[in-house]
């Protein structure tokens, strides 16, 4: 029996901080003035839900109807993968954990990670994490906009991987770099400062921030991930934690193969080629089902990938 692959249609979303970097990079034909995020893999019913081309179904529905493809016991689809390009002030913000988001928003929280698609020797300093001694100290610095004393900073070299646990405050100005982002299947953001824009569509949610912020802050930082050569491929193993997400990247130069037990979503972010003789081009996403066996790649392309491991399981 032929082993089936599936195409996942992207969702484009404009943001006040977006620009044309994603439009130009992916050669997107659109009337949108900017695209801040391309959702390559997400399944939040009624909100952000990719379409599976072969069936015409939302990914959330496809997941529920095809447990044999995912072999995952989670009640709802577990992961998300995007590309983003922040060309302006994004806001200072955090994301809640699952327990808080499920209670207050009826959806999953968000744990995520990001990496610049283009590596370079450039090192930037990110506002990331907080130095508050207690919640009252945190509230005082937010109310006074005392960002210098509130924020911790980390140095990030283009191409480093930065994991963002729930409750970590972050944000600020972007420089138009295209980042691949990986994480859990949620889209809840709580903002506590938005550059004084007072945009009704982007409300501040101070109480939610106070409820969710990590005090003291959890350890955070950037990680330089060295690729490994496996069966003709150059592979970055960025992150893997059961109950959260698995993030990888495949650089294909010619032919190569890879075996993986779980399901695997692959998005082409540069070049083109084939996966199991199925063409994949710039911006396209293919789902490889769980227990597919050896996956064959051919071409000249750069693929980002997302998967999931349940708690208590190891790949």
Secondary structure, DSSP 8 states (H G I E B T S, - for coil): ----EEEEE-EEE--TT-BSHHHHHTT---S-S-BSEEEEE-EETTTEE-EETTTTEEHHHHHHH-HHHH----SS--EEEEEEE--SEEEEEE---HHHHHHHTSS----EEEEESS--S-EEEEEEEE--SSHHHHHHHHHTT-HHHHEEEEEEETT-EEEE-TT--EEEE--S-EEEEEEES----EEEE-TT---TTS---HHHHHHH--SS-----EE----EEETTEEEEEEEEETTTEEEEEEEEEEEEEEE-SS-EEEEEEEEEEEETTEEE-TT-EEEE-TT--EEEEEEEEEEEEEE---TT---
